């Protein structure tokens, strides 16, 4: 997923919020003119996780000691989920499943089973435009990016044959890979799941006013004092309200690579096993949860790339405007 045009800048539209760049929690009194919410204090905390920065912005009237504990529990919940779902951690539960033989049920924890069930449901609902089983294609594409050349046709077809959400069966406490070589990669939904876990902890702690961000996603709860919603700017610079929902953006030109005469993004198309074209506007999706927004934004970017005219035609069209 790509950033929502730099969330640290986007949050600047809410001038009453604490500094978004702080690495530890901060709190301050609300500005004047918000007497009806004078008891609410602003907090911000940022921690590195999943190869990026996760930030929690919130307002609450709870004592400082309770807020600190609530934030600690929220970040701990996200970190625990990362240990389960990470593809970067060789010892993660997901990688133990990836390294297990295909063809027979492999025992997994309930959290992993629930995560995979959600991922597969969203894959089915998007007709595979989002697909959590593209690990072989992602690995091959990373190698192609480093070499600056497209994968060999035989390798591409082999990776596609080992992918496909319909070839993964998830039970209550087991997972079965139906084809050899399958590797599950939850990079297109995992960060959203982590934000959802943080939000759940904050709400259970009695903190409903929050905005949670990573470099790809935003998850908003109840609004800040004196406001009807949180706000962010989309890729076109338009201010968008966000209230008790999530937003995620995918696609665009970030992390792209040029191979031959074509520019590719890092998002993989499940039909081709290659990165989608990078010359199209990013796709932004709102959804009730960050996990759903994360996956559906990927699907929207893939579908947009499939439906777009060839790059040469696009370039000529742009030059005539």
N, C-alpha and C positions, 0 to 999 in steps of 0.2 A: 504494500500500500504506500501511497505517497502522502506527503504532508498536506494538510488543508491550508496551503499557502502560508506556512510557518505559523503554527498555533501560538507561539510567543508573541507574534505581531498581531495576530487576529484578536487575541484577548485584550489588546491595548484599546479596543473600542470601548471597553468598560473601564473608564478611568478610575472608578472607585475601588478596583480590585488591587490587592497587594501586588508588589513587584513580581512579575512572572518568572524572572530569571534567578530567583533565590534558590539555593541548594538545600537550605534547611527551612523548617517552618518559621513563619513570622505571623504576627498578629498586630492589629491596630484598631483604634476606635473608628466607628463609621463617621463619614464626613458630616458636617452640619447640614441641616435640612432633612435629615432622616430620623427625626425624633421618635417616630412611631416604631423604629427598629433600633433605637439607641442601645439596646442591650446586646445586639448581635455584633460579634467581632469577626474580622476577616482573617483567614488562615491560608497559607500556601505551603505546600511541601512537595519537593521533587526528589525522585530517586532513580538511578539507572537500573533498568531491567530490560530483558529481551533485546539487547543491543540498541536501546534507545532510552529516552527519558520519559518517565511517567510523572505527571504532575496532578496534585489535588488542590483545588481552590474551593474553599467552603466558608460559610457563615454560620455561626452558632452562638448560643448564649451559655453553653455548657462550661463548667470550670476547666481551666487550662489542663489540669491533670487528666480529666476525662477525654478531652480533645486529643491530647497526645497519645493516650492509649488507643482511642478509636482510629487515629491515623496509622499507628503502628500495626493494629490488627488488619486494616485495609491493605496496607502494603505487604504484610506477611501473607495474606490470602492470595494476592497476585503472584508473589514470589513462589508460593507453594504450587500454584497452578503452572507457572513457568517450568518448574522442575519436572512436572508430569508431562507437559506438552512439548517441551523444547526439542528441536532437531539439532541444536548446537551442542547440547550436553550429551555426551556419549553414554552417560549413565542414566538418562531420563527413562521414564517408563515407556514413553512413545518409541524411543529408539530400541528398547528391548523388544517391543512388538515388531519394529521394522526388521530387526535382526533374526527374528524367529522364523522357523520354516513355514512355508505356505501349505495350505491344504488341510490343516487341522486346527481346532479351536485353541486359542492361546489365552490363558487367564489374565485379566486386566482388572484394575481397580474400578470402583463405581464412578469416581470423577472422570477417569479417562473414557469409560464407556459412555457416560452422559455427553462428554465433549464430542466424541466420535459420532454418536447418534444425531446430535444437532448438526454437525458438519455434513453428514450424509443426507440428512433431511433437506438442508439448504442446497446441496448439490443436485438433489432430485428436483427440487422446486425451480431451480434455475436451468434445468436441462443440461447440467454439466458445465455451464459457463463458469461456475465456481466448482472446483473439484479438489477435495483434500488428499487425493491419492496420486498427485502429480509429482511425487518425489523423484522418480526416475527422470522425468522430463526436466525438472528443475536442476538436478545435478548435471545433466547433459548440457543444459543451457548455460549454467555457470562456467563450465569448461569451454563452451563455445565463445562466451564473452571474453574470457581470459586469453583465448587464442586469436580472437578477432576473425573467426570464420564459422560458417554454419556447420552443424553436426553432419556427419556422413549419413546418407539416407538410411542405411541399414541400422545404424545406431538410433536414429530418430524413431524408426518403426518399432524397434525392440523396446524402447522406452515407452512408447504409446501402448504397446501390447501389455506392459506390466502395470499400466495405469487404468483408471476407470472406477468410479465410486460404486458401480453395480457389481464389481468384483470383490467388494469388501462387505462382510457380514458381521454385524455387531449384535451381540446378545446382552443380557443384563450384566454379566461379568466375564464375557469372553469376546474375542475378536478372531475372525477367520479370514485370512488373505487367500483368495481363490486362485491366484496366479503367482508363479515364482517372480521374484525380483521387485514386487510391489513395495513401495516405501511411502508412508503417509507423511505429509508436510502440512502442518496447520498454520503456516505463516500468514495465510490469508484470512484467518479468523481468530488465532490465538490471542493476539493483543486485545481484540475486542472482548474476548472471554475474560481476560484479566481485569479490564476496566469494569465489567459487569460484576465480578467478584468483589472488587473494591467498593462499588456502589452498594452492594448488598450489606457489606459490613458497616458502612457508614449509616445506612438507614436503620439497621438493627441497633446502632449506638445512639439513635435519636438525632441524627444529622441529615435532614432531607435536602438542605440547600448546598449543592455542590456542582462543580464542573470538573470532570476528570478528563485528562488528555494524554495521548502519546503523540508521536509525530505523524500519525495517520488518522486518528479518530478523536471524536469529542463525545462525551456522555454527560448530559445535563440532568440535574434533579430540579427541585423547586428553585425559583428565581432569586437573585440577590435582593437585598433590601431596596425598596422603592422602585423596583423594575418588574415588568411582567414576564420577562424571559431573559436567559443568557443570550449572547449574540456572537456571531462570527462572520467573517467575510468569505464569500465563496471565491472561486478562481477568477470570476469576472469582477470582483471588487464590490459585489452587492452584499449589504448587511442582512443576515438571515437570523431570525429568532430560533432559539432552541430551548424547549421546555419539556422536561420529563421524557426525553428521547435522545437518540444518538445520531451522529452524522459521521460519515466516512467518505474519503475521496480516493480514487484509484485511477491509474493511467497517467497520461501526460508525458512530459519530456524528461522528468527527473530519473536518474539512474539509467539513462538510455545508452545505447551503443550503436554505432554505425558499422554495418558489415556490407561491403560492396557499396551500393548506392542507396541502401535502405536503412532507416533508423528504427531500432527496435527498443521497446520498453522491457522492464524486468518481469512484467505480468505475463504468465504463460497461457496460451490458448490450448484448451484440452483437445481440440480437433487436430491441431498441427504439431503440438509439442514444442512450439517456438514462441518467442516473445512476441507480443502484439506490437503493432506499429506505434511509434512514439510521437507522431506529428498531430495527434488529435487532442482536443481539450479533455481534461480529466473529467471523470464522472463522479458526481457527489450524490449520495443516497442517505435519506433519513429512515430510521427504523426504531422500533420500541427498545431494542437492546443494541449494545455496541457490537456484539458478536454478529448479529444479523446484518447490521449496517456494513460491517467490515466485509463479510462474504458477498453481500448483494452489490456493493460498490465494485468489487472485483468482477463480478458477473456483468455488471453494466458496462464496464470498460471493455471487456472481451466482446460483448455483443456489439458495441459501437464500432470496434475495429473490424468485426466481421462484415458489418453493413456498409462501411465507408468505401468510397470509390478508391481505385488504385492510387498510390502516392503520386504518380506522375500527373494524373488527372487532377488531383487535389492541388498540386503545386501550380498547374496552369490556371485553374479556377481562381486561386488566390491572387495570382499576378494580374488577372483581368478585373479585379474588384477595385 
